[in-house]
């Protein structure tokens, strides 16, 4: 990165390639994200005031804890559903949070949609969704397809890690979230509005093209 003028992409590549994001922690729990994205998320939550947050991809649980603590500061009745194929790495502090519900399954399992529908029925209001599990195009596209039955007008969806495969990091990784978003938009062009203003707010994001509002 230049000592003088540098582009957002240069900073993005520095942030990603130095792997400083692997040392991001929330209340001591690892949370592999861009910190500016996390700040953006709390601003979205303040505006949306969701009753439920659905996260695909738990890992250590740092982001689930972030969403629970931040979300309940806005709506004390908020619940967080975090879905992953395994929860062996989840920090004990996450289990101690009564608002976090962990579901051990594939994020493309139809049972996940049924669980979301059930939780929505008991907690009416907007939902914030975030996809951060398997980053392969086919998987992300399947997740977005699954959510079609549960996402309602006004809900917010973030598809993370569209920055890989040269957008601008990890060139040659292969088709991933960005390609999944484009494929979805080709199939269902009227489903989402792309929140380009929110995406651009802090200069770079791990989720280019992935800030989506259900029409």
Secondary structure, DSSP 8 states (H G I E B T S, - for coil): --SS---HHHHHHHHHHTTGGGG-EETTEE--S-HHHHHHHHHHHHHH--SEEEEE--TTSHHHHHHHHHHHHH-TT-EEEEEES--TT--HHHHT-TTEEEEES-TT-HHHHHHHHHHHHHS-S-EEEEE-S--SHHHHHHHHHHHTTT--TT-EEEE--TTTTTSSSSTTS-S-HHHHHHHHHHH-TTSEEE-HHHHHTTS--SSTT-EEEE-
